[in-house]
Amino acid sequence: MVTIFIVTMFFSCESDIKKVQQLNETNFLPTGEADTINLKYTDSGQIKSILKSPKMLDYSSILNPFTEFPKGIHVTLFDNKGNTTTIVSDYAISYKKTSIIDLQGNVTISSQNGKKLETSQLYFDQKNEWFFTENSFKFTDPKGTSNGQGIDFSKDFKVINS
């Protein structure tokens, strides 16, 4: 009788590894989703930045909230004198708690005075208005072009460490 019971239990259990794996998956669903955004950030009546993106996903309801731009971004930053810095990347993710933006894929930053940086990944610290990467980069300015590994700089390219 015990043998029949054990054999019955053994054959009644399914061994479907895919179902077990699905139990361990966490599905992130965005709180909000927007197509073709054109966001202007102002402070004291002056435009400080313009963000354009074909797609934005907002994950603000999770423990570590973030905003994702899976189809890339085009950002124009303005300083107090009206000078611009343009940032373009294929993908971006902005972390709300740390105010860090992770830019990935064909990242290009160019300033109004002809300085340009190209790299595969770049981080932007919004609080300190500071860019940094450990990846290889190409920097071009009116004096010439330089390549290197790892760089950090202010948003206006006035301070550069590499």
Secondary structure as GFF3:
##gff-version 3
##sequence-region A 1 162
A	DSSP	alpha_helix	2	12	.	.	.	ID=ss1
A	DSSP	alpha_helix	17	24	.	.	.	ID=ss2
A	DSSP	beta_strand	32	43	.	.	.	ID=ss3
A	DSSP	beta_strand	46	59	.	.	.	ID=ss4
A	DSSP	beta_strand	66	69	.	.	.	ID=ss5
A	DSSP	beta_strand	73	78	.	.	.	ID=ss6
A	DSSP	beta_strand	84	89	.	.	.	ID=ss7
A	DSSP	beta_strand	91	95	.	.	.	ID=ss8
A	DSSP	beta_strand	100	111	.	.	.	ID=ss9
A	DSSP	beta_strand	116	125	.	.	.	ID=ss10
A	DSSP	beta_strand	130	141	.	.	.	ID=ss11
A	DSSP	beta_strand	144	154	.	.	.	ID=ss12
A	DSSP	beta_strand	160	161	.	.	.	ID=ss13
###
